[in-house]
């Protein structure tokens, strides 16, 4: 019987020089992805996502309400993995990678991120998150949230 794992993360957006950017991390396993991690007992999905983004990148998150997207895949060790993604904007903290798990992090344009992301499922989630962001006001919304 396969095991189950659940992780939660955030697709962070910001404005930089009139361009929308998203934050990607480069994990030790060689993957480029969004910051995310395993749920701890008693945590909500959003609490996990907030904690994991801050642990891996040093960035605190302000969530953009209304977006929740889930991906599913099978890990090599016969474990079913569910990953829940939210959208958000930086809300303080200090950018600093968690060296134990993360090699690097980069803010990239959406087109750059699409080409850098390791997994097609992440690229699909980014497209959905961007469509959500645009429906909420896009760049104008992000400018309202700038600290």
Contact map, one row per residue, 1 for C-alpha under 8 A:
111000000000000000000000000000000000000000000000000000000000000000000000000000000000000000000000000000000000000000000000000000000000000000000000000
111100000000000000000000000000000000000000000000000000000000000000000000000001110000000000000000000000000000000000000000000000000000000000000000000
111110000000000000000000000000000000000000000000000000000000000000000000000001110000000000000000000000000000000000000000000000000000000000000000000
011111000000000000000000000000000000000000000000000000000000000000000000000000111100000000000000000000000000000000000000000000000000000000000000000
001111100000000000000000000000000000010000000000000000000000000000000000000000111100000000000000000000000000000000000000000000000000000000000000000
000111110000000000000000000000000000011000000000000000000000000000000000000000001111000000000000000000000000000000000000000000000000000000000000000
000011111000000000000000000000000001111000000001100000000000000000000000000000001111000000000000000000000000000000000000000000000000000000000000000
000001111100000000000000000000000001111000001101100100000000000000000000000000000011110000000000000000000000000000000000000000000000000000000000000
000000111110000000000000000000000111100000000001110110000000000000000000000000000011110000000000000000000000000000000000000000000000000000000000000
000000011111000000000000000000000111000000000000110010000000000000000000000000000000111100000000000000000000000000000000000000000000000000000000000
000000001111100000000110000000000110000000000000000000000000000000000000000000000000111100000000000000000000000000000000000001001000000000000000000
000000000111110000000110000000000000000000000000000000000000100000000000000000000000001111000000000000000000000000000000000000000000000000000000000
000000000011111000011110000000000000000000000000000000000000000000000000000000000000001111000000000000000000000000000000000000000000000000000100000
000000000001111100011100000000000000000000000000000000000000000000000000000000000000000011000000000000000000000000000000000000000000000000000100010
000000000000111111111000000000000000000000000000000000000000000000000000000000000000000000000000000000000000000000000000000000000000000000100110010
000000000000011111111000000000000000000000000000000000000000000000000000000000000000000000000000000000000000000000000000000000000000000000000000000
000000000000001111100000000000000000000000000000000000000000000000000000000000000000000000000000000000000000000000000000000000000000000000000000000
000000000000001111110000000000000000000000000000000000000000000000000000000000000000000000000000000000000000000000000000000000000000000000100000000
000000000000001111111000000000000000000000000000000000000000000000000000000000000000000000000000000000000000100000000000000000000000000000100000000
000000000000111101111100000000000000000000000000000000000000000000000000000000000000000000000000000000000000110000000000000000000000000000100000000
000000000000111100111110000000000000000000000000000000000000000000000000000000000000000000000000000000000011110000000000000000000000000000000000000
000000000011110000011111000000000000000000000000000000000000000000000000000000000000000000000000000000000011110010000000000000000000000000000000000
000000000011100000001111100000000110000000000000000000000000000000000000000000000000000000000000000000001111000000000000000000000000000000000000000
000000000000000000000111110000011110000000000000000000000000000000000000000000000000000000000000000000001111000010001000000000000000000000000000000
000000000000000000000011111000011110000000000000000000000000000000000000000000000000000000000000000001111100000000000000000000000000000000000000000
000000000000000000000001111101111000000000000000000000000000000000000000000000000000000000000000000001111000000000000000000000000000000000000000000
000000000000000000000000111111111000000000000000000000000000000000000000000000000000000000000000000011110000000000000000000000000000000000000000000
000000000000000000000000011111100000000000000000000000000000000000000000000000000000000000000000000011100000000000000000000000000000000000000000000
000000000000000000000000001111100000000000000000000000000000000000000000000000000000000000000000000000000000000000000000000000000000000000000000000
000000000000000000000000011111110000000000000000000000000000000000000000000000000000000000000000000000000000000000000000000000000000000000000000000
000000000000000000000000011111111000000000000000000000000000000000000000000000000000000000000000000000000000000000001100000000000000000000000000000
000000000000000000000001111001111100000000000000000000000000000000000000000000000000000000000000000000000000000000011100000000000000000000000000000
000000000000000000000001111000111110000000000000000000000000000000000000000000000000000000000000000000000000000000001110010000000000000000000000000
000000001110000000000011100000011111000000000000000000000000000000000000000000000000000000000000000000000000000000000000010000000000000000000000000
000000001110000000000011100000001111100000000000000110011000000000000000000000000000000000000000000000000000000000000000000000000000000000000000000
000000111100000000000000000000000111110000000000100110000000000000000000000000000000000000000000000000000000000000000000000000000000000000000000000
000000111000000000000000000000000011111000000001100100000000000000000000000000000000000000000000000000000000000000000000000000000000000000000000000
000011110000000000000000000000000001111100000001000100000000000000000000000000000000000000000000000000000000000000000000000000000000000000000000000
000001110000000000000000000000000000111110111001000000000000000000000000000000000000000000000000000000000000000000000000000000000000000000000000000
000000000000000000000000000000000000011111100001000000000000000000000000000000000000000000000000000000000000000000000000000000000000000000000000000
000000000000000000000000000000000000001111100000000000000000000000000000000000000000000000000000000000000000000000000000000000000000000000000000000
000000000000000000000000000000000000000111110000000000000000000000000000000000000000000000000000000000000000000000000000000000000000000000000000000
000000000000000000000000000000000000001111111111000000000000000000000000000000000000000000000000000000000000000000000000000000000000000000000000000
000000000000000000000000000000000000001001111111000000000000000000000000000000000000000000000000000000000000000000000000000000000000000000000000000
000000010000000000000000000000000000001000111111100000000000000000000000000000000001000000000000000000000000000000000000000000000000000000000000000
000000010000000000000000000000000000000000111111110000000000000000000000000000000000010000000000000000000000000000000000000000000000000000000000000
000000000000000000000000000000000000000000111111111000000000000000000000000000000000000000000000000000000000000000000000000000000000000000000000000
000000111000000000000000000000000000111100111111111100000000000000000000000000000000000000000000000000000000000000000000000000000000000000000000000
000000111100000000000000000000000001100000001111111110000000000000000000000000000000110000000000000000000000000000000000000000000000000000000000000
000000001100000000000000000000000000000000000111111111000001100000000000000000000000000000000000000000000000000000000000000000000000000000000000000
000000000000000000000000000000000000000000000011111111100000000000000000000000000000000000000000000000000000000000000000000000000000000000000000000
000000011000000000000000000000000011110000000001111111110000000000000000000000000000000000000000000000000000000000000000000000000000000000000000000
000000001100000000000000000000000011000000000000111111111111100000000000000000000000000000000000000000000000000000000000000000000000000000000000000
000000000000000000000000000000000000000000000000011111111111100000000000000000000000000000001000000000000000000000000000000000000000000000000000000
000000000000000000000000000000000000000000000000001111111110000000000000000000000000000000000000010000000000000000000000000000000000000000000000000
000000000000000000000000000000000010000000000000000111111100000000000000000000000000000000000001110011000000000000000000000000000000000000000000000
000000000000000000000000000000000010000000000000000011111110000000000000000000000000000000000111110000001000000000000000000000000000000000000000000
000000000000000000000000000000000000000000000000000011111111000000000000000000000000000000001111110000000000000000000000000000000000000000000000000
000000000000000000000000000000000000000000000000000011101111100000000000000000000000000001111111000000000000000000000000000000000000000000000000000
000000000000000000000000000000000000000000000000010011000111110000000000000000000000000001111000000000000000000000000000000000000000000000000000000
000000000001000000000000000000000000000000000000010011000011111000000000000000000000000111110000000000000000000000000000000000000000000000000000000
000000000000000000000000000000000000000000000000000000000001111100000000000000000000000111100000000000000000000000000000000000000000000000000000000
000000000000000000000000000000000000000000000000000000000000111110000000000000000000011110000000000000000000000000000000000000000000000000000000000
000000000000000000000000000000000000000000000000000000000000011111100000000000000000011110000000000000000000000000000000000000000000000000000000000
000000000000000000000000000000000000000000000000000000000000001111100000000000000000001000000000000000000000000000000000000000000000000000000000000
000000000000000000000000000000000000000000000000000000000000000111110000000000000000000000000000000000000000000000000000000000000000000000000000000
000000000000000000000000000000000000000000000000000000000000000111111000000000000000111000000000000000000000000000000000000000001001000000000000000
000000000000000000000000000000000000000000000000000000000000000001111100000000000001111000000000000000000000000000000000000000000000000000000000000
000000000000000000000000000000000000000000000000000000000000000000111110000000000001110000000000000000000000000000000000000010000000000000000000000
000000000000000000000000000000000000000000000000000000000000000000011111000000000111100000000000000000000000000000000000000000000000000000000000000
000000000000000000000000000000000000000000000000000000000000000000001111100000000111000000000000000000000000000000000000100000000000000000000000000
000000000000000000000000000000000000000000000000000000000000000000000111110000011110000000000000000000000000000000000000000000000000000000000000000
000000000000000000000000000000000000000000000000000000000000000000000011111000011100000000000000000000000000000000000000000000000000000000000000000
000000000000000000000000000000000000000000000000000000000000000000000001111101111000000000000000000000000000000000000000000000000000000000000000000
000000000000000000000000000000000000000000000000000000000000000000000000111111111000000000000000000000000000000000000000000000000000000000000000000
000000000000000000000000000000000000000000000000000000000000000000000000011111100000000000000000000000000000000000000000000000000000000000000000000
000000000000000000000000000000000000000000000000000000000000000000000000001111100000000000000000000000000000000000000000000000000000000000000000000
011000000000000000000000000000000000000000000000000000000000000000000000011111110000000000000000000000000000000000000000000000000000000000000000000
011110000000000000000000000000000000000000000000000000000000000000000000011111111000000000000000000000000000000000000000000000000000000000000000000
011110000000000000000000000000000000000000000000000000000000000000000001111001111100000000000000000000000000000000000000000000000000000000000000000
000111100000000000000000000000000000000000000000000000000000000000000001111000111110000000000000000000000000000000000000000000000000000000000000000
000111100000000000000000000000000000000000000000000000000000000000000111100000011111000000000000000000000000000000000000000000000000000000000000000
000001111000000000000000000000000000000000000000000000000000000000000111000000001111100000000000000000000000000000000000000000000000000000000000000
000001111000000000000000000000000000000000001000000000000000000000011110000000000111110000000000000000000000000000000000000000000000000000000000000
000000011110000000000000000000000000000000000000100000000000000000111100000000000011111000000000000000000000000000000000000000000000000000000000000
000000011110000000000000000000000000000000000100100000000000001100111000000000000001111100000000000000000000000000000000000000000000000000000000000
000000000111100000000000000000000000000000000000000000000000001110110000000000000000111110000000000000000000000000000000000000001000000000000000000
000000000111100000000000000000000000000000000000000000000000111100000000000000000000011111000000000000000000000000000000000000000000000000000000000
000000000001110000000000000000000000000000000000000000000000111100000000000000000000001111100000000000000000000000000000000000000000000000000100100
000000000001110000000000000000000000000000000000000000000011110000000000000000000000000111110000000000000000000000000000000000000000000000000000010
000000000000000000000000000000000000000000000000000000000011110000000000000000000000000011111000000000000000000000000000000000000000000000000000001
000000000000000000000000000000000000000000000000000000000011100000000000000000000000000001111100000000000000000000000000000000000000000000000000001
000000000000000000000000000000000000000000000000000001000111000000000000000000000000000000111110000000000000000000000000000000000000000000000000000
000000000000000000000000000000000000000000000000000000001110000000000000000000000000000000011111000000000000000000000000000000000000000000000000000
000000000000000000000000000000000000000000000000000000001110000000000000000000000000000000001111100000000000000000000000000000000000000000000000000
000000000000000000000000000000000000000000000000000000011110000000000000000000000000000000000111110000000000000000000000000000000000000000000000000
000000000000000000000000000000000000000000000000000000011100000000000000000000000000000000000011111001111000000000000000000000000000000000000000000
000000000000000000000000000000000000000000000000000000111100000000000000000000000000000000000001111111100000000000000000000000000000000000000000000
000000000000000000000000000000000000000000000000000000000000000000000000000000000000000000000000111111100000000000000000000000000000000000000000000
000000000000000000000000000000000000000000000000000000000000000000000000000000000000000000000000011111000000000000000000000000000000000000000000000
000000000000000000000000001100000000000000000000000000010000000000000000000000000000000000000000011111100000000000000000000000000000000000000000000
000000000000000000000000111100000000000000000000000000010000000000000000000000000000000000000000111111111000000000000000000000000000000000000000000
000000000000000000000000111100000000000000000000000000000000000000000000000000000000000000000000111011111000000000000000000000000000000000000000000
000000000000000000000000111000000000000000000000000000000000000000000000000000000000000000000000100001111100000000000000000000000000000000000000000
000000000000000000000011110000000000000000000000000000001000000000000000000000000000000000000000100001111110000000000000000000000000000000000000000
000000000000000000000011100000000000000000000000000000000000000000000000000000000000000000000000000000011111000000000000000000000000000000000000000
000000000000000000001111000000000000000000000000000000000000000000000000000000000000000000000000000000001111100000000000000000000000000000000000000
000000000000000000001111000000000000000000000000000000000000000000000000000000000000000000000000000000000111111110000000000000000000000000000000000
000000000000000000111100000000000000000000000000000000000000000000000000000000000000000000000000000000000011111110000000000000000000000000000000000
000000000000000000011100000000000000000000000000000000000000000000000000000000000000000000000000000000000001111111000000000000000000000000000000000
000000000000000000000000000000000000000000000000000000000000000000000000000000000000000000000000000000000001111111100000000000000000000000000000000
000000000000000000000000000000000000000000000000000000000000000000000000000000000000000000000000000000000001111111110000000000000000000000000000000
000000000000000000000101000000000000000000000000000000000000000000000000000000000000000000000000000000000001111111111000001000000000000000000000000
000000000000000000000000000000000000000000000000000000000000000000000000000000000000000000000000000000000000011111111000001001000000000000000000000
000000000000000000000000000000000000000000000000000000000000000000000000000000000000000000000000000000000000001111111000000000000000000000000000000
000000000000000000000000000000010000000000000000000000000000000000000000000000000000000000000000000000000000000111111100000000000000000000000000000
000000000000000000000001000000111000000000000000000000000000000000000000000000000000000000000000000000000000000011111111011000000000000000000000000
000000000000000000000000000000111000000000000000000000000000000000000000000000000000000000000000000000000000000000011111010000000000000000000000000
000000000000000000000000000000001000000000000000000000000000000000000000000000000000000000000000000000000000000000001111111000000000000000000000000
000000000000000000000000000000000000000000000000000000000000000000000000000000000000000000000000000000000000000000001111111100000000000000000000000
000000000000000000000000000000000000000000000000000000000000000000000010000000000000000000000000000000000000000000000011111110000000000000000000000
000000000000000000000000000000001100000000000000000000000000000000000000000000000000000000000000000000000000000000001111111111000000000000000000000
000000000000000000000000000000000000000000000000000000000000000000000000000000000000000000000000000000000000000011001011111111100000000000000000000
000000000000000000000000000000000000000000000000000000000000000000000000000000000000000000000000000000000000000000000001111111110000000000000000000
000000000000000000000000000000000000000000000000000000000000000000001000000000000000000000000000000000000000000000000000111111111000000000000000000
000000000010000000000000000000000000000000000000000000000000000000000000000000000000000000000000000000000000000001000000011111111100000000000000000
000000000000000000000000000000000000000000000000000000000000000000000000000000000000000000000000000000000000000000000000001111111110000000000000000
000000000000000000000000000000000000000000000000000000000000000000000000000000000000000000000000000000000000000000000000000111111111000000000000000
000000000010000000000000000000000000000000000000000000000000000000100000000000000000001000000000000000000000000000000000000011111111100000000000000
000000000000000000000000000000000000000000000000000000000000000000000000000000000000000000000000000000000000000000000000000001111111110000000000000
000000000000000000000000000000000000000000000000000000000000000000000000000000000000000000000000000000000000000000000000000000111111111000000000000
000000000000000000000000000000000000000000000000000000000000000000100000000000000000000000000000000000000000000000000000000000011111111100000000000
000000000000000000000000000000000000000000000000000000000000000000000000000000000000000000000000000000000000000000000000000000001111111111001000000
000000000000000000000000000000000000000000000000000000000000000000000000000000000000000000000000000000000000000000000000000000000111111111100000000
000000000000000000000000000000000000000000000000000000000000000000000000000000000000000000000000000000000000000000000000000000000011111111000000000
000000000000000000000000000000000000000000000000000000000000000000000000000000000000000000000000000000000000000000000000000000000001111111001000000
000000000000000000000000000000000000000000000000000000000000000000000000000000000000000000000000000000000000000000000000000000000000111111111000000
000000000000000000000000000000000000000000000000000000000000000000000000000000000000000000000000000000000000000000000000000000000000111111111100000
000000000000001001110000000000000000000000000000000000000000000000000000000000000000000000000000000000000000000000000000000000000000010011111110000
000000000000000000000000000000000000000000000000000000000000000000000000000000000000000000000000000000000000000000000000000000000000000011111111000
000000000000000000000000000000000000000000000000000000000000000000000000000000000000000000000000000000000000000000000000000000000000100111111111100
000000000000111000000000000000000000000000000000000000000000000000000000000000000000000010000000000000000000000000000000000000000000000001111111110
000000000000001000000000000000000000000000000000000000000000000000000000000000000000000000000000000000000000000000000000000000000000000000111111110
000000000000000000000000000000000000000000000000000000000000000000000000000000000000000000000000000000000000000000000000000000000000000000011111110
000000000000000000000000000000000000000000000000000000000000000000000000000000000000000010000000000000000000000000000000000000000000000000001111111
000000000000011000000000000000000000000000000000000000000000000000000000000000000000000001000000000000000000000000000000000000000000000000000111111
000000000000000000000000000000000000000000000000000000000000000000000000000000000000000000110000000000000000000000000000000000000000000000000000111
